[in-house]
Amino acid sequence: MLRNRRVPALFRSVGERPAVLVELIFLVLWFLLFARLDAAVGKDFAAANAHALALQSAEHAVHLDIERSVNDWLAGNPFLSRLAVYLYRLYYVVVAGTLVWVFVRHADVYRRVRRTMVAMMILVLPVYWAVPMSPPRFALPGAVDIVARYDIFDQPSWTSPTHYTAMPSMHVGWSLWCAYAVWSALRATHPRAALAAWAFPLLMTADVLATANHYVLDIVGSVTLLAVSIVAASLWGRVARRTVAVQGFDGRSSAG
């Protein structure tokens, strides 16, 4: 006799498979659109440099300008520099894996974290358009571009992007989203694992600062982006539930 196995809620019904396929296609297309739009903004280099200087002044005033010192430290450690580049380039695998894991294993929180992800992509683009920002590797004199020095992708487009969008850091933003997704899925059943997930954005924060890709205030922007996106996703969910409830009520009224 076959043993009973837990089947993810999203796959319990054969009739739900087309909906699952549509969901996956939608997310892939949305990511492609976001990548295109992201590449189209942040090309005003003069404004990007001016904003970077203003941000550096603000950080210096409150003693947060640590980017150059941590970059100097990492530049003197080739082994750690290579590890930092691997994390910087391959973290997308963790983001995709987290999304698939929540999608398959935790359908109860999937819609909420997916809405948060979409909200982050929608909200960050106007910021990139309005406030282009040169990263420290370009704007700080003497900063070492660690990723360019040890890049695992030997392509000029990877090491010399044509758009300056340092604020906020989406490397930190997506790692924060991963931690939020895991925390949402596991906090009730595995609280320690849920808390451990937040180590990922902490590690990514150290990575982007030491590789001279982002400023401390970029990280603050990433945290703010996630917080606002969570609120937006919550409001989105309430509107969706009310819409479904109204449609259901109308259907029953018509049937009656």
N, C-alpha and C positions, 0 to 999 in steps of 0.2 A: 504494500500500500504506500502510495506517495505521501510524504509528510506535508502538512499544511505549511505554506510559506507566506510571509507577509508580502503582499503585492501593493506597490505604491498606488495611492488613491487615483493619481492621474491616469493610470493604466488599467484600472479594473474593468473598464467597459471597452469593448471593441469599437463601439460607436464614438468613443472619445478620441480615437487615434487621429482622425482628421483634424480635430481641434489642437491636438498636441503638435502636429506637423505645421499647422498655421502659426502656432505660437513660436516655434523654432525659426521658421522662415521670417516672421516679423522681427524677431530679435536680431537675426543676421543682417537683414536689410537696414534696420535701424542703426546698427553698429557701423555699417558701410556709409550710411548717410552722415552719421556723426563724424566719422573720419574725414569725409570730404569737406564738411563744413568747418571742422577744426583746422584743416589745412588751408582754408580760404581766409581765415582771420589772422590778426596779429602780424600783419606785414608792414606796418608803419614803424620802421626801425628808429626813426628820430624820436617818435613818441615813446617807443619801448625803452630807449636809453634814458630819456627824461624821467619816465616813471621809475626806472630802476634806481636812478640817482636819488629821487625823492624817497623811495622806500629804504635805501641804504641810510639816508640821513635820519629817518624815523627810527630805524633799528639802533643806530648809533646813540641816539638820544636816550634810549631806554636800555642800553647795554645788551642788546640782543644780536649784535653783529658778530656772530661766531663762525660764519661761513668760511672765511679765509683761513682761520686757524685749523678747523677740522679738515679742510681741503689739503692744507700743507701736511698735516699728519698722515692722511690717507695716501697722498702722493709719494710719501716715503716708505710705503709698505706695498710692494708690487703684488704679493700674494693676496692680501686683503682687497687690493684694488681690483684684481680680476674677479674675486668673489662678488664684489659690489656691482661690477658690470653685469655679471650673470643675473644677479637679482634684479637689476634695473631693466634688463632686456627681456627676461623670461617671466616676469611676474604676471603677465597676461594669462599664462597657463593656470596660475592659481585663481585668477578671477573667473576664467571660463569654467574651471573645475568646480569652484564654489557654486556658480550658477546652476550647473548641471546637477550637482549633489542636492541642492535645495529643491530643484525642480523634480527630481526623481524620489527623494527620500522624505521631504518635508513639504508636502503640498499645502499644508495649513498656513505656512508663512510665505510661500513662494510668491503669491500675488503682491504681498506687501513689499518684499524686498525687490521684486522686479519693478514695481512702480517707483520705488526709491531710486533704482538705477536709471530708469528713463528720465525721472525728474532731474537727476544730477546732470545728465547730458543736455537737457533742455536749458537748465538754469546757468550752466557754465559758459555757454557760447556767447551770450550777451556781455559777460564779463571779459572774455577774451577779446571781443570786438571793441569794447569801450576802453579797456585798460591793458593794451599790449605791454609786455614786460620782458626785458632782456634778462636772461638767467645769469647767475654769478659768473659762470665760465666765460661769458662775453663781457660783462659789465664791471667785474672786479679786477683791477690791475694785478697781474701776477698769478691769478687763479689758474689751476691746471685742469684741463678738460679730461678727467679720468676716463670717461666713457670713450672718447675719441682715441685715447692712447691705447686702451686695451679692448676695443670693441670686438665682439664676436661676430658682428655682421659687417663685412668689409664692403660697405656701400656708402658713397658720399651722402646720399639722401638721409641716411640714418645718423651720421655724425654731424652734418651741417644742415639742420632743418631751415626752411625758408620762412618760418613763422615763429614769432616770439610770444609764447603763451606760458610764462612761468607762474602767473598768479591766477587762480590757485593751482597747486600741484595736483594733477590728476593721478600721478603715481601714488601719492599718499591718499588721494580721494578714493581711488578704487580699492586700495588696501583697507581703508576704513570701511568701505562698503562690504568687503569680504568679512571683516570682523563683525560688523553689524548683522550680516546675514547668518553667520555661524552662531552668534550670541542669541539671535532671535529663535533659531531652530533648537538650540541645546540648553538654554538657560533653565528650563523647567525640569529637564531630566538629567543633564550633565553640567551643573553650574561651573565646575572647575574648568572643564574643557571650553565652556562658553567664555569664561574670563581669559583663558590662555590665548584665545583667538586674537585678542587685542595686542598681542606681542608683534603680530605681523605689521600693522601700521607703525608701531614704534621702530621696528627694524627698517622699514621703508623710509621713515623720517630721517634716521641716521644716514641712510644710503644717499638720498637726494641732496642732503646738506653737504656731506663729505665729497660727493662727486661734483660739486659746484653746479648743480642743476636747479636748485631752488633756495630761496631765502626762508628764514624762520617765519616771517609773516605770510609766506606762501602756504606754510603748514597750517597757520591759523585760518587762512582762507579755505583750506580743504575741510577743516573741522566744521567751519560755518556752513559750507556748501552741503555737507552731509546732514547737518541738523535741519537746515531749511528744507532739504529734499525729503527728509522723513516727515516733516509737517505737511509738505505738499502732497506726499503719497497718502498720508492719513486722510486729508481732505478729499483727495481723489477717490479713495475707497468709500468714504461716506456718501459721496455723490453717486457713485456706481451702485451702492446698495439701495439708496433711495430710488434710483431709476428703476432697478429691478423690482423693488417693492411696488412702485406705482404701476408698472407694466403688469405685474401679477394681479394687482387689485382690479385694473381695468379689464383684464382677461376674465376674471371671475364675474365681474359685473356684467360683461357682455354675455357670458354663458348663462347667467341667471336670467 
